Amino acid sequence: MISDLMARTLPLLRRQAGTLDLHALPEAGRRALGVDSLAVSLLTDTGQCELIWCSGTLGHRFEDLELVLGEGPGNEAAAGGRPVLVPDLARTRSDRWPVLAAESAALPVLAVFCFPLGVGAIHVGALTTVRRTCGPLTGAQAGDARVLAAALTSLCLAEPDRDARAQPAEEPPALLRAVVHQATGMLSVQLDVPLPEALARLRAHAYASGHAVGAVSRSIVDHHLHLDQNEP
């Protein structure tokens, strides 16, 4: 059984034109799931998580950190097809996400709950929710989250070409990581390295400089930042 609020929210996820409309989710997240921010990511053909929607800056900062570091509960849920529930991020085993454990301490994110989008062996992405307080989800909240993840999976699988992208709750634009892909391609050509290595170097520079990966990518695309062969 799901809550009345979630039952009212699910029919609002699709616009008449067929695109995803997730603007009703922030309130449902706060009231039904008891979390402060939600994010929806889809897996690309290369196995990377593509953030397509996020409510609030808190969730966006956590998603950006996962992208920069290449590890975290959202990535694990999307790739493994299993929920990853972290009621106290500070008490996570240090060897599970070693870098994230240290870097996330700077964010006011104390609990993270990630639910995979997918059916069986088909992995589509992940629903990630973050909270400013520690503690597990209640049974009702976890049930609502699973139903929401199943609904999002159905909507995503109904669009095999995935042109029906969700619109973000706030900036940046609809395909939040487009600039990252563009910068990765530019680095691949400039440094004469494969795309995975170019993305790794982009992440490493963002991590070392303390800047968001999106900001670093924009600087590269705008030709304000140039990485050389000697940078890690």
C-alpha positions in Angstrom: 0.0 0.0 0.0 1.3 3.5 -0.8 0.4 6.8 0.8 -2.4 9.0 -0.6 0.1 11.7 -1.5 2.2 9.3 -3.6 -0.9 7.9 -5.2 -1.9 11.4 -6.3 1.6 12.2 -7.4 2.2 9.3 -9.8 -0.3 10.3 -12.5 1.3 13.7 -12.7 4.7 12.4 -13.9 3.9 12.4 -17.6 2.9 15.4 -19.6 0.4 15.2 -22.4 3.3 15.6 -24.9 4.9 12.4 -23.5 7.9 14.0 -21.6 8.5 13.4 -17.9 7.3 16.1 -15.6 8.8 15.6 -12.1 7.8 19.0 -10.6 5.4 17.4 -8.2 8.2 15.3 -6.7 9.8 17.8 -4.3 6.7 18.1 -2.2 6.1 14.3 -2.3 9.7 13.7 -1.4 9.4 15.9 1.7 6.0 14.7 2.9 5.8 11.1 1.8 9.5 10.1 1.8 10.7 12.4 4.5 13.7 13.5 2.5 15.1 16.9 1.5 16.1 16.3 -2.1 15.5 13.8 -4.9 17.4 13.1 -8.1 16.8 10.9 -11.1 19.6 9.5 -13.2 19.7 7.3 -16.2 22.4 4.9 -17.3 24.0 5.7 -20.7 25.3 3.2 -23.2 28.8 3.6 -21.6 27.6 2.7 -18.2 27.8 6.2 -16.8 25.0 7.8 -14.8 23.4 10.7 -16.5 21.6 13.1 -14.1 18.4 14.2 -15.8 16.5 15.9 -12.9 17.2 17.1 -9.4 15.3 19.0 -6.8 17.3 21.6 -4.8 21.0 22.4 -4.6 21.7 19.9 -1.8 20.9 16.9 -4.0 22.6 18.4 -7.0 25.8 19.0 -5.0 25.8 15.3 -3.9 25.2 14.1 -7.4 28.0 16.3 -8.7 30.3 14.8 -6.0 29.4 11.3 -7.1 30.1 12.2 -10.7 33.5 13.8 -9.9 34.6 10.8 -7.8 33.0 8.1 -9.8 31.7 6.3 -6.8 28.8 6.4 -4.4 25.4 4.9 -3.5 23.6 6.2 -6.6 26.1 4.6 -9.0 26.0 1.4 -7.0 22.2 1.2 -7.1 22.0 1.9 -10.8 24.7 -0.6 -11.8 23.7 -3.3 -9.3 20.0 -3.1 -9.6 19.5 -3.2 -5.8 18.5 -0.5 -3.3 21.3 1.1 -1.4 20.1 2.5 1.9 22.5 4.5 4.0 20.8 5.9 7.1 24.1 7.3 8.5 26.6 8.3 5.8 29.3 9.0 8.4 29.2 5.4 9.6 29.7 3.8 6.2 32.6 1.4 5.9 35.6 3.4 4.8 36.5 0.8 2.1 33.0 1.0 0.4 33.3 4.5 -1.1 36.7 5.6 0.3 36.9 9.0 -1.3 33.2 9.8 -1.0 33.3 9.1 2.7 35.8 11.8 3.2 34.6 14.4 0.7 30.9 14.2 1.6 31.6 15.4 5.1 31.7 18.9 3.8 28.0 18.6 2.7 25.0 18.6 5.1 24.0 15.2 3.8 23.7 12.7 6.6 21.5 10.0 5.0 21.2 8.7 1.4 18.6 6.3 0.0 18.9 5.1 -3.6 16.5 2.9 -5.5 17.3 1.4 -8.8 15.3 2.0 -11.9 15.0 -1.2 -13.8 13.2 -4.6 -14.4 15.1 -7.8 -13.8 18.4 -7.7 -15.6 17.5 -4.4 -17.3 19.1 -1.6 -15.5 17.9 1.9 -16.4 19.2 4.2 -13.7 18.5 5.3 -10.1 16.3 7.4 -7.9 18.5 9.0 -5.2 17.1 10.8 -2.2 19.2 12.6 0.4 18.4 13.9 3.9 20.0 16.3 6.3 19.3 14.0 9.3 20.4 10.5 10.2 18.0 7.6 10.5 16.4 4.9 8.4 13.3 5.3 6.2 10.1 4.0 7.8 8.5 1.0 6.1 5.8 3.2 4.5 8.4 5.7 3.2 10.5 2.8 1.7 7.4 1.4 0.1 6.5 4.8 -1.4 10.0 5.1 -2.8 10.0 1.6 -4.4 6.6 2.4 -6.1 7.9 5.7 -7.3 11.1 4.0 -8.7 8.9 1.4 -10.5 6.8 4.2 -12.0 9.8 6.1 -13.2 11.2 2.8 -14.7 8.0 2.3 -16.6 8.0 5.8 -18.0 11.7 5.6 -19.0 11.3 2.2 -20.7 8.2 3.5 -22.6 10.6 5.9 -24.3 13.3 3.6 -25.8 15.1 6.5 -27.5 15.0 8.4 -24.3 14.2 11.6 -26.1 11.6 12.4 -23.4 14.0 13.9 -20.9 12.8 15.1 -17.6 12.8 18.8 -17.0 14.9 20.0 -14.0 13.4 21.7 -11.0 15.9 24.5 -11.5 19.0 25.3 -13.4 21.2 23.9 -15.0 19.4 23.0 -18.3 17.4 19.8 -19.1 20.4 17.6 -20.0 22.4 18.5 -16.9 25.6 16.8 -18.0 25.7 17.8 -21.7 28.5 20.2 -21.1 30.5 17.4 -19.3 30.2 15.2 -22.4 31.2 18.1 -24.6 34.2 18.9 -22.5 35.2 15.2 -22.4 35.1 15.0 -26.2 37.2 18.1 -26.5 39.8 16.7 -24.0 39.9 13.4 -25.8 40.9 15.2 -29.1 43.2 17.7 -27.5 45.1 15.1 -25.4 44.8 12.3 -27.9 43.4 9.9 -25.3 40.3 7.6 -25.2 37.0 9.1 -23.9 37.1 7.2 -20.5 40.6 8.6 -19.8 39.5 12.1 -20.8 36.6 11.9 -18.4 38.9 10.6 -15.7 41.2 13.5 -16.2 38.3 15.9 -16.1 37.2 14.4 -12.8 40.7 14.5 -11.4 41.1 18.2 -12.2 37.7 19.1 -10.7 38.5 17.1 -7.5 42.0 18.6 -7.2 40.8 22.2 -7.8 37.8 21.9 -5.5 35.4 23.1 -8.3 32.2 21.4 -9.5 32.7 19.2 -12.5 30.1 21.2 -14.4 32.0 24.4 -13.8 35.3 22.9 -15.0 33.6 21.5 -18.0 32.1 24.8 -18.9 35.6 26.5 -18.6 37.0 23.9 -21.0 34.2 24.3 -23.5 34.6 28.1 -23.4 38.4 27.7 -23.9 39.1 29.4 -20.6 40.8 26.3 -19.2 43.3 24.0 -20.9 44.6 20.8 -19.5 48.0 19.5 -20.7 49.4 16.0 -21.1 51.2 16.2 -17.7 48.0 16.7 -15.7 46.7 13.5 -14.0 
